[in-house]
Each structure stands twice: as C-alpha cells, then as structure tokens.
Amino acid sequence: ENQGRGGEPLGIFADDDLCDVDGAAASNLLFMPFWTWQMSYMKSELSGLRPLETTGGGFDVGLNHSPPSSQGGGGPARVVNHAYASDEYRKIRMTYYDAGDKVQVFNSLWYPDPKYDLPVLGIDLLAFGRKKYLTVVDFQPIHGTEDEHAAPYERLLGPIREKYPTLQGSMTDRFYDSNRHFSSETLFGRFEDEGVVAEEVWPAFRRSVEAHVGLVRGTEPDGSSAAMVRTLRGQRAYDRYSAKRDPAHALFSRIFGKEWADGYVYDFLFDLSGGPEE
C-alpha cells in the first residue's frame, strides 16, 4: 500500500477519525468520493508521486480539529490537508473541511512543474447546510497577459463545460476578479439540488483532472533557466493574488487564530505568496 507522511497510509483520516463530526459514517462526507478518486488517479497516473510536508508557519496543518472555545453555536469542525509532488507537478494540494451537514468543502490545486508553462488546475466544491452548493473548476492562467496564456487551453475545458448546464454560470467578483487568473471557460455552478453533485459535478471533475494531466503530458518540457523562472514568476503572482483574497483566512482565523491562519494560507495553501503584507 502506498505510504504517506510518517509512513501512514495515504488516506484522508486516521482510523479513529473515520466518523464525521456529527457521528455519522465517513460515507456521509459528501465530497469523499472526489478525494478518493483523485488519490487513486494520482497514484496510478503520475510519475514519481511523493508526499510533501503539511506545515505552515511552523504549524502542522495535516489534521486539525476546532477547539471547543471556537465552536460557539457552530458545532465541531476539522480540516485535513495533504500535499504531493510528482515529475509532472511541482505541488498538488488537497483540503477537506468537514463541519458535518453545516459545511463540506473539497479544495485542490495542481501546480505544474516549472518546466511546463501552463495554467494551474483549481478545484473548489462547497456545500452549505446540504441545501446550497457551489462548484468552481478551472484551468487558471498564471500570467498577466491572460488572453495569451489562457486561450490555447480553454479549448480543453470548453467541451467539458458544454456538457453540464448547471456548471455554465458566471462568477461574481465578491472575492476574486473573474478577469484575473480565471479563464473564460470556468466551470461555475450555484445550485440547490444535491443530485447535481453526482450527475454533473462528479463527471466534470474527473474529466477536468484527466484533461489537465493530458495537457501537461502533451506539452514539451522546457527546462531552461529562463523558462522555469518565467513559470515560477507566474505561479508566484497567482499565489500572491489568491492568498490576499482567499476567504479561508477569515474562516480559519475564527477557528484557530490569526497566527495559524496566516501560516496556513501563506505558507501552505499559497507557499510562493511571500507571506502576509504588513
């Protein structure tokens, strides 16, 4: 069996954590099939897959439970994080936030290795109260000349988007400028029917992951210093932009405190961001 950090199996939770915070079976974790499929796909399809440290600002962010003092009327919650690298990807991070039926979140971000000047694959799946759902999947451009960087790759997402009507919505600019680091073919959906998760989000997610891995594999690598510096400059710009706007910071500041949230967002989620601006 593949082993993860410290030699434990590459699963989402330790054996004694296989119940969600409401005491139900792990199968009630809405997005667990997405996590499980992605883990299996990465193991079978990526070369040289290896775990990375799950630390941020000196904190271990691998698995954290909300302290009782932070729960108030919201009930318990926990967040689990994994990170990996492979020959194709500099970093693939995976996050599952579980607050029972109140909130379920699966988030993943795939950064190509710097020898591939390609968009990052971003995945955000959220459920609130098992009544409202939000899905965002995109090949996110990393350079300022968005049209130049996005256009060649949007043709891969377009046919996927066309298949799933619920995922053809338009983003608002509440947290992010939809014209920066997002493509014109973003799979975006807000809906209230949980059936859409299985009927549309599930196949769209898998096809998007497969398409992105296929894109990386089909791209001629450029290991020159100039090319890799350019790619890392783009990934750094993406991280800086995203870290300043990610709503996870406010959420985790309330739960674990600002110091933990700073380390988590700036050192783990977006490790090229350079830290919070003073």
Residue frames relative to the residue before (quaternion, step in Angstrom):
aa qw qx qy qz dx dy dz
E 1.0000 0.0000 0.0000 0.0000 0.00 0.00 0.00
N 0.5203 -0.6283 0.4690 0.3386 3.58 -0.99 0.77
Q 0.2504 -0.7822 0.5582 0.1178 3.52 -1.01 0.85
G 0.2960 -0.7645 0.5519 0.1526 3.54 -1.11 0.70
R 0.8187 -0.1855 0.1582 0.5199 3.56 -1.21 -0.53
G 0.8441 0.1196 -0.1016 0.5128 3.55 -0.89 0.94
G 0.6373 -0.5746 0.3193 0.4022 3.58 1.24 0.28
E 0.5187 0.6349 -0.4473 0.3576 3.61 1.18 0.01
P 0.6348 -0.5329 0.3716 0.4184 3.62 -1.12 0.48
L 0.5009 -0.6603 0.4746 0.2965 3.55 -1.13 0.67
G 0.2892 0.7350 -0.5544 0.2624 3.56 0.56 1.15
I 0.6409 -0.5409 0.3676 0.4020 3.57 -1.24 -0.03
F 0.8132 0.0793 -0.0191 0.5762 3.60 0.89 -0.87
A 0.5560 -0.5608 0.4842 0.3766 3.55 -1.26 0.40
D 0.7157 -0.4789 0.2863 0.4201 3.58 -1.22 0.48
D 0.7246 0.4345 -0.2646 0.4649 3.59 0.90 -0.84
D 0.6498 0.4878 -0.3237 0.4848 3.58 1.27 0.13
L 0.4538 0.7377 -0.4162 0.2766 3.59 1.23 0.19
C 0.5975 0.4529 -0.4075 0.5213 3.56 1.14 0.64
D 0.4420 -0.6723 0.5032 0.3152 3.56 -1.00 0.67
V 0.7181 -0.5088 0.2696 0.3909 3.54 -1.26 0.33
D 0.6390 0.4848 -0.3432 0.4887 3.59 1.22 -0.13
G 0.5856 -0.6170 0.3542 0.3885 3.58 1.28 0.13
A 0.5228 0.6266 -0.4237 0.3931 3.58 1.23 0.15
A 0.6720 -0.4976 0.3545 0.4185 3.56 -1.26 0.20
A 0.6479 -0.5362 0.3748 0.3903 3.54 -1.21 0.52
S 0.5676 0.6082 -0.3872 0.3975 3.60 1.14 -0.48
N 0.6158 0.5476 -0.3511 0.4447 3.60 1.22 -0.32
L 0.4753 0.6000 -0.4669 0.4428 3.57 1.26 0.13
L 0.4212 -0.7809 0.3943 0.2393 3.54 -0.14 1.37
F 0.7949 0.3274 -0.1559 0.4865 3.56 0.86 -0.96
M 0.3096 0.7746 -0.4991 0.2347 3.60 1.23 0.28
P 0.6322 0.5263 -0.3699 0.4319 3.68 0.89 -0.67
F 0.6172 0.5408 -0.3467 0.4543 3.59 1.10 -0.65
W 0.6438 0.5120 -0.3070 0.4787 3.56 0.96 -0.94
T 0.6935 0.4967 -0.2830 0.4384 3.58 0.77 -1.07
W 0.6581 0.4968 -0.3131 0.4712 3.58 0.93 -0.88
Q 0.6609 0.5089 -0.3260 0.4449 3.60 0.87 -0.90
M 0.6319 0.5244 -0.3382 0.4596 3.60 0.93 -0.82
S 0.6746 0.4944 -0.2941 0.4627 3.57 0.87 -0.95
Y 0.6578 0.5142 -0.3078 0.4563 3.57 0.95 -0.88
M 0.6479 0.5201 -0.3194 0.4558 3.58 0.93 -0.87
K 0.6667 0.5115 -0.3046 0.4485 3.58 0.91 -0.92
S 0.7430 0.4303 -0.2339 0.4562 3.57 0.92 -0.87
E 0.7908 0.3797 -0.1657 0.4506 3.59 1.02 -0.77
L 0.7132 0.4402 -0.2718 0.4730 3.63 1.06 -0.55
S 0.4018 -0.7184 0.5234 0.2204 3.54 -1.12 0.75
G 0.8501 0.1389 -0.1007 0.4978 3.56 -1.01 0.81
L 0.2080 0.8005 -0.5388 0.1603 3.60 1.06 0.67
R 0.0861 0.7946 -0.5909 0.1098 3.55 -0.85 1.03
P 0.4876 -0.6747 0.4635 0.3037 3.59 -1.02 0.70
L 0.2632 -0.7270 0.6128 0.1637 3.53 -1.25 0.60
E 0.6405 -0.5117 0.4002 0.4095 3.54 -1.27 0.30
T 0.2130 -0.7489 0.6109 0.1432 3.56 -1.11 0.70
T 0.3630 0.6997 -0.5248 0.3212 3.52 0.43 1.29
G 0.0059 -0.7840 0.6208 -0.0058 3.52 -1.23 0.56
G 0.8422 -0.0121 -0.0216 0.5386 3.56 -0.61 1.11
G 0.7025 -0.4556 0.2625 0.4796 3.56 1.13 0.62
F 0.6139 0.5331 -0.3453 0.4687 3.59 1.29 -0.08
D 0.3813 -0.6563 0.5900 0.2753 3.55 -1.21 0.59
V 0.1075 -0.8248 0.5545 0.0262 3.58 -0.50 1.18
G 0.3168 0.7891 -0.4821 0.2109 3.58 1.24 0.25
L 0.7718 -0.1202 0.1019 0.6160 3.59 0.93 -0.93
N 0.0698 0.8010 -0.5865 0.0976 3.56 -0.64 1.15
H 0.2205 -0.7544 0.6081 0.1115 3.54 -1.02 0.93
S 0.5232 -0.6314 0.4628 0.3368 3.57 -1.02 0.74
P 0.4288 -0.6855 0.5158 0.2832 3.61 -0.90 0.85
P 0.6294 -0.5618 0.3679 0.3910 3.62 -1.05 0.66
S 0.6355 0.5618 -0.3379 0.4079 3.58 1.02 -0.76
S 0.6990 0.4684 -0.2743 0.4655 3.59 1.17 -0.50
Q 0.5822 0.6560 -0.3598 0.3183 3.57 1.19 -0.41
G 0.0878 -0.8198 0.5596 0.0847 3.57 0.95 -0.74
G 0.7806 -0.2661 0.2227 0.5199 3.55 -0.80 -1.01
G 0.5541 0.6649 -0.3707 0.3368 3.56 1.29 -0.05
G 0.4505 -0.6926 0.4591 0.3266 3.58 1.18 -0.30
P 0.6705 -0.5222 0.3492 0.3947 3.58 -1.29 0.23
A 0.0451 -0.7720 0.6338 0.0173 3.53 -1.29 0.48
R 0.0683 -0.7772 0.6223 0.0632 3.54 -1.28 0.29
V 0.1562 -0.7618 0.6208 0.0994 3.52 -1.27 0.47
V 0.0983 -0.7782 0.6193 0.0346 3.55 -0.97 0.92
N 0.0815 -0.8018 0.5919 0.0016 3.56 -1.00 0.90
H 0.0411 -0.7452 0.6645 0.0362 3.53 -1.12 0.79
A 0.0498 -0.7742 0.6286 0.0540 3.56 -1.25 0.44
Y 0.0544 -0.8018 0.5946 -0.0250 3.54 -1.04 0.86
A 0.1494 -0.7268 0.6544 0.1457 3.50 -1.38 0.28
S 0.0563 -0.7712 0.6322 0.0492 3.54 -1.28 0.40
D 0.7000 -0.4261 0.3285 0.4695 3.56 -1.25 -0.05
E 0.7128 0.4579 -0.2481 0.4698 3.59 1.12 -0.67
Y 0.8032 0.2435 -0.0879 0.5365 3.59 1.08 -0.72
R 0.4666 -0.6700 0.5108 0.2694 3.54 -0.99 0.92
K 0.7894 -0.1045 0.1071 0.5954 3.55 0.98 -0.87
I 0.0197 -0.7320 0.6805 0.0263 3.51 -1.14 0.80
R 0.0332 -0.8076 0.5887 0.0082 3.57 -0.58 1.07
M 0.1419 -0.7770 0.6122 0.0362 3.52 -1.19 0.77
T 0.0369 -0.7943 0.6061 -0.0176 3.56 -0.92 0.97
Y 0.0292 -0.7523 0.6573 0.0353 3.55 -1.09 0.80
Y 0.0946 -0.7723 0.6278 0.0200 3.54 -0.78 1.14
D 0.0575 -0.8216 0.5651 -0.0477 3.53 -0.62 1.22
A 0.0835 0.7655 -0.6322 0.0860 3.55 -0.61 1.20
G 0.6494 -0.5101 0.3081 0.4723 3.55 1.00 0.84
D 0.7941 -0.2671 0.2045 0.5062 3.56 -1.08 -0.65
K 0.5282 0.6452 -0.4165 0.3623 3.61 1.20 -0.29
V 0.7923 -0.0984 0.0988 0.5939 3.56 0.86 -0.98
Q 0.0086 0.7483 -0.6633 0.0091 3.54 -1.09 0.87
V 0.0352 0.8048 -0.5899 0.0557 3.59 -0.83 0.97
F 0.0177 -0.7346 0.6771 0.0404 3.53 -1.11 0.81
N 0.0076 0.7968 -0.6005 0.0668 3.54 -0.78 1.11
S 0.0853 0.7869 -0.6090 0.0513 3.56 -1.01 0.78
L 0.0764 -0.7814 0.6190 0.0189 3.53 -1.13 0.75
W 0.1476 -0.7976 0.5843 0.0263 3.55 -0.80 1.11
Y 0.1072 -0.7904 0.6026 0.0252 3.60 -0.57 1.20
P 0.3778 -0.7224 0.5211 0.2528 3.63 -0.59 1.01
D 0.6027 -0.5225 0.4508 0.4007 3.54 -1.23 0.48
P 0.6099 -0.6110 0.3544 0.3592 3.63 -0.98 0.77
K 0.5953 0.5637 -0.3881 0.4211 3.61 1.13 -0.29
Y 0.6799 0.3842 -0.2747 0.5610 3.57 1.35 -0.02
D 0.1967 -0.7910 0.5710 0.0980 3.59 -0.43 1.21
L 0.2984 0.7735 -0.4772 0.2915 3.54 0.45 1.31
P 0.6191 -0.5273 0.4127 0.4104 3.60 -1.24 0.30
V 0.4502 -0.6274 0.5464 0.3243 3.55 -1.28 0.34
L 0.3806 -0.6843 0.5684 0.2527 3.55 -1.23 0.53
G 0.0605 -0.8102 0.5830 -0.0030 3.56 -0.63 1.15
I 0.0483 -0.7945 0.6047 -0.0265 3.56 -0.93 1.00
D 0.0823 0.7726 -0.6249 0.0771 3.59 -0.81 1.04
L 0.0335 0.7770 -0.6249 0.0679 3.57 -0.68 1.15
L 0.0274 0.8226 -0.5620 0.0825 3.58 -0.60 1.16
A 0.0576 -0.7662 0.6394 0.0287 3.55 -1.19 0.72
F 0.1150 -0.7958 0.5941 0.0210 3.57 -0.87 1.02
G 0.8536 -0.0283 -0.0178 0.5199 3.56 -0.57 1.19
R 0.4384 -0.6910 0.4357 0.3748 3.57 1.33 0.21
K 0.5975 0.5442 -0.3640 0.4631 3.55 1.18 0.72
K 0.7761 0.1847 -0.0990 0.5947 3.56 1.12 -0.66
Y 0.0989 -0.8163 0.5687 -0.0215 3.53 -0.89 1.02
L 0.0814 -0.7812 0.6186 0.0198 3.54 -1.14 0.75
T 0.0338 -0.7925 0.6087 -0.0179 3.56 -0.93 0.96
V 0.0622 0.7601 -0.6454 0.0433 3.56 -1.00 0.91
V 0.1018 0.7560 -0.6396 0.0945 3.57 -0.78 1.08
D 0.1496 0.8115 -0.5457 0.1460 3.58 -0.74 0.99
F 0.3472 -0.6174 0.6473 0.2816 3.48 -1.42 0.33
Q 0.1387 -0.8629 0.4848 0.0338 3.56 -0.01 1.32
P 0.4103 -0.7243 0.4965 0.2459 3.61 -0.63 1.11
I 0.2994 -0.7804 0.5259 0.1574 3.58 -1.04 0.75
H 0.6955 0.4668 -0.2801 0.4690 3.59 1.21 -0.24
G 0.6289 -0.5666 0.3911 0.3613 3.55 -1.24 0.50
T 0.6626 0.4419 -0.3044 0.5225 3.58 1.10 -0.62
E 0.1825 -0.8594 0.4673 0.0994 3.52 0.51 1.29
D 0.6603 0.5189 -0.3327 0.4290 3.59 0.84 -0.92
E 0.6547 0.5275 -0.3075 0.4456 3.55 0.95 -0.92
H 0.7502 0.4121 -0.2313 0.4625 3.57 0.88 -0.90
A 0.7147 0.4795 -0.2681 0.4329 3.59 0.99 -0.74
A 0.6202 0.6313 -0.3511 0.3058 3.56 0.85 -1.01
P 0.6930 0.4871 -0.3234 0.4219 3.64 0.74 -0.86
Y 0.7426 0.4321 -0.2163 0.4637 3.58 1.14 -0.57
E 0.5334 0.6460 -0.4028 0.3687 3.57 1.20 -0.38
R 0.5683 0.6038 -0.3812 0.4088 3.59 1.16 -0.53
L 0.6314 0.5297 -0.3396 0.4532 3.60 1.19 -0.45
L 0.7011 0.4444 -0.2620 0.4924 3.58 1.07 -0.73
G 0.5634 0.6538 -0.3792 0.3337 3.57 1.03 -0.75
P 0.7015 0.4562 -0.2934 0.4623 3.64 0.74 -0.93
I 0.6094 0.5274 -0.3586 0.4710 3.59 1.11 -0.56
R 0.6605 0.5200 -0.3001 0.4508 3.56 0.89 -0.96
E 0.6461 0.5543 -0.3193 0.4163 3.56 0.98 -0.86
K 0.6498 0.5517 -0.3144 0.4177 3.59 1.11 -0.61
Y 0.7864 0.3226 -0.1264 0.5114 3.59 1.11 -0.65
P 0.3077 -0.8118 0.4657 0.1716 3.60 0.02 1.30
T 0.6525 0.5323 -0.3325 0.4247 3.60 0.96 -0.77
L 0.7138 0.4389 -0.2443 0.4881 3.60 1.17 -0.49
Q 0.5377 0.6238 -0.3976 0.4046 3.57 1.21 0.50
G 0.3636 0.7514 -0.4756 0.2775 3.57 1.21 0.50
S 0.4393 -0.6680 0.5353 0.2722 3.53 -1.39 0.04
M 0.4753 -0.6776 0.4867 0.2793 3.54 -0.99 0.86
T 0.3398 -0.6643 0.6118 0.2627 3.52 -1.28 0.44
D 0.4709 -0.6730 0.4899 0.2922 3.57 -1.26 0.23
R 0.2073 0.8172 -0.5165 0.1499 3.59 1.13 0.59
F 0.8046 0.1759 -0.0855 0.5607 3.59 0.87 -0.94
Y 0.8037 0.1700 -0.0536 0.5678 3.57 1.02 -0.80
D 0.4466 -0.6159 0.5703 0.3099 3.52 -1.29 0.51
S 0.3756 -0.7688 0.4701 0.2164 3.57 -0.42 1.20
N 0.6380 0.5206 -0.3325 0.4598 3.59 1.26 -0.22
R 0.6972 0.4048 -0.2667 0.5281 3.59 1.28 -0.08
H 0.8594 0.0099 -0.0549 0.5082 3.54 -0.82 1.07
F 0.6457 0.3933 -0.3705 0.5396 3.56 1.12 0.76
S 0.3962 -0.7191 0.5188 0.2382 3.56 -1.05 0.74
S 0.6014 -0.5645 0.4186 0.3800 3.56 -1.28 0.15
E 0.6932 0.4405 -0.2719 0.5014 3.60 1.29 -0.13
T 0.1972 0.8030 -0.5349 0.1739 3.59 1.14 0.57
L 0.3239 -0.6931 0.6056 0.2190 3.57 -1.00 0.83
F 0.1201 0.8072 -0.5567 0.1555 3.56 -0.30 1.29
G 0.1292 0.8072 -0.5661 0.1057 3.54 -0.80 0.99
R 0.0881 -0.7216 0.6832 0.0693 3.52 -1.19 0.79
F 0.1632 0.8010 -0.5561 0.1498 3.59 -0.70 1.00
E 0.3582 -0.7471 0.5291 0.1833 3.55 -1.29 0.36
D 0.6033 0.5294 -0.3557 0.4788 3.59 1.28 0.03
E 0.3604 -0.7651 0.4888 0.2139 3.59 -0.40 1.20
G 0.5377 0.6382 -0.3991 0.3799 3.58 1.16 -0.42
V 0.5683 0.6071 -0.3765 0.4083 3.57 1.18 -0.55
V 0.5610 0.6082 -0.3940 0.4001 3.60 1.11 -0.62
A 0.7311 0.4022 -0.2310 0.5003 3.59 0.87 -0.93
E 0.7196 0.4916 -0.2595 0.4161 3.57 0.93 -0.92
E 0.8196 0.1986 -0.0848 0.5307 3.59 0.98 -0.79
V 0.6929 0.4880 -0.3042 0.4351 3.60 0.76 -0.99
W 0.6496 0.5513 -0.3170 0.4166 3.57 0.90 -0.94
P 0.7289 0.3887 -0.2770 0.4909 3.66 0.65 -0.90
A 0.6260 0.5399 -0.3504 0.4402 3.61 1.02 -0.70
F 0.6232 0.5418 -0.3229 0.4624 3.57 1.03 -0.82
R 0.6973 0.4729 -0.2887 0.4547 3.58 0.75 -1.01
R 0.6718 0.4930 -0.3068 0.4600 3.59 0.91 -0.86
S 0.6367 0.5267 -0.3318 0.4550 3.59 1.06 -0.69
V 0.6376 0.5092 -0.3247 0.4783 3.58 0.98 -0.82
E 0.6720 0.4981 -0.2988 0.4595 3.57 0.87 -0.95
A 0.6525 0.5157 -0.3157 0.4567 3.59 1.01 -0.81
H 0.6632 0.4998 -0.3183 0.4573 3.59 0.96 -0.80
V 0.6456 0.4963 -0.3225 0.4826 3.58 0.94 -0.82
G 0.6367 0.5214 -0.3216 0.4684 3.58 1.03 -0.76
L 0.6147 0.5452 -0.3347 0.4615 3.57 1.09 -0.75
V 0.6636 0.4949 -0.3081 0.4687 3.57 0.87 -0.93
R 0.6792 0.5029 -0.2946 0.4461 3.57 0.86 -0.95
G 0.7245 0.4492 -0.2441 0.4623 3.56 1.06 -0.74
T 0.6003 0.5572 -0.3516 0.4533 3.57 1.30 0.02
E 0.4413 -0.6845 0.5135 0.2702 3.56 -0.90 0.92
P 0.3696 -0.7443 0.5020 0.2397 3.63 -0.62 1.02
D 0.1375 -0.7552 0.6353 0.0840 3.55 -1.17 0.68
G 0.1138 -0.8454 0.5214 0.0219 3.54 -0.19 1.29
S 0.3704 0.7295 -0.5017 0.2809 3.58 1.19 0.30
S 0.6295 -0.5594 0.3841 0.3786 3.54 -1.15 0.62
A 0.6619 0.5209 -0.3163 0.4365 3.59 0.89 -0.92
A 0.6737 0.4987 -0.3022 0.4540 3.58 0.92 -0.89
M 0.6907 0.4792 -0.2913 0.4565 3.57 0.88 -0.89
V 0.6073 0.5359 -0.3489 0.4714 3.58 1.09 -0.66
R 0.6473 0.5181 -0.3236 0.4559 3.59 0.96 -0.83
T 0.6587 0.5044 -0.3151 0.4608 3.59 0.91 -0.87
L 0.6816 0.4806 -0.2947 0.4664 3.58 0.87 -0.91
R 0.5971 0.5444 -0.3645 0.4628 3.58 1.10 -0.60
G 0.6610 0.4955 -0.3024 0.4755 3.57 1.01 -0.78
Q 0.6591 0.4913 -0.3130 0.4756 3.59 0.93 -0.82
R 0.6256 0.5263 -0.3375 0.4667 3.58 1.07 -0.69
A 0.6451 0.5079 -0.3220 0.4714 3.60 0.96 -0.82
Y 0.6271 0.5284 -0.3257 0.4706 3.57 1.02 -0.80
D 0.6758 0.4969 -0.2994 0.4547 3.60 0.86 -0.92
R 0.6520 0.5123 -0.3254 0.4545 3.58 0.91 -0.85
Y 0.6586 0.5077 -0.3057 0.4636 3.55 0.91 -0.91
S 0.7145 0.4722 -0.2629 0.4443 3.57 0.81 -1.02
A 0.6468 0.5425 -0.3348 0.4187 3.59 0.91 -0.87
K 0.6679 0.5124 -0.3074 0.4437 3.58 1.00 -0.78
R 0.7752 0.3796 -0.1687 0.4758 3.58 1.13 -0.59
D 0.5054 0.6849 -0.4235 0.3099 3.59 1.19 -0.30
P 0.4031 -0.7364 0.4882 0.2387 3.62 -0.66 1.06
A 0.4790 0.6675 -0.4446 0.3568 3.62 1.22 -0.19
H 0.5972 0.5923 -0.3780 0.3869 3.60 1.03 -0.66
A 0.6777 0.4800 -0.2976 0.4709 3.58 0.87 -0.91
L 0.6376 0.5356 -0.3269 0.4469 3.58 0.96 -0.86
F 0.7584 0.3972 -0.2255 0.4649 3.57 0.70 -1.04
S 0.5360 0.5798 -0.4149 0.4520 3.59 1.21 -0.27
R 0.6586 0.5027 -0.3073 0.4681 3.57 1.00 -0.82
I 0.7206 0.4570 -0.2525 0.4563 3.58 0.96 -0.84
F 0.8427 0.1908 -0.0452 0.5014 3.57 0.70 -1.11
G 0.5947 -0.5667 0.3727 0.4316 3.60 1.25 -0.13
K 0.6401 -0.5780 0.3570 0.3588 3.55 -1.18 0.66
E 0.6373 0.5422 -0.3487 0.4222 3.61 0.93 -0.81
W 0.6537 0.4924 -0.3069 0.4857 3.58 0.96 -0.88
A 0.6695 0.5108 -0.3042 0.4453 3.59 0.88 -0.95
D 0.6229 0.5304 -0.3419 0.4623 3.60 1.01 -0.76
G 0.6794 0.4886 -0.2936 0.4621 3.57 0.86 -0.95
Y 0.6553 0.5313 -0.3033 0.4431 3.54 1.00 -0.90
V 0.7341 0.4324 -0.2433 0.4636 3.57 0.76 -1.05
Y 0.7879 0.3761 -0.1889 0.4495 3.58 0.75 -1.04
D 0.7562 0.3655 -0.2140 0.4988 3.62 1.11 -0.52
F 0.7555 0.3318 -0.2126 0.5234 3.61 1.15 -0.47
L 0.7227 0.4266 -0.2729 0.4704 3.60 0.56 -1.10
F 0.8036 0.0664 0.0154 0.5912 3.58 0.84 -1.03
D 0.0717 -0.8831 0.4629 0.0263 3.54 0.56 1.22
L 0.6646 0.4674 -0.3212 0.4866 3.62 1.21 -0.17
S 0.4370 0.7458 -0.4268 0.2660 3.59 1.28 0.03
G 0.4445 -0.7141 0.4462 0.3054 3.60 1.14 -0.45
G 0.6082 -0.5823 0.3498 0.4107 3.58 1.23 0.16
P 0.6638 -0.5135 0.3588 0.4087 3.58 -1.28 0.28
E 0.4390 -0.6704 0.5292 0.2789 3.54 -1.12 0.70
E 0.3739 -0.7362 0.5199 0.2188 3.54 -0.82 0.98
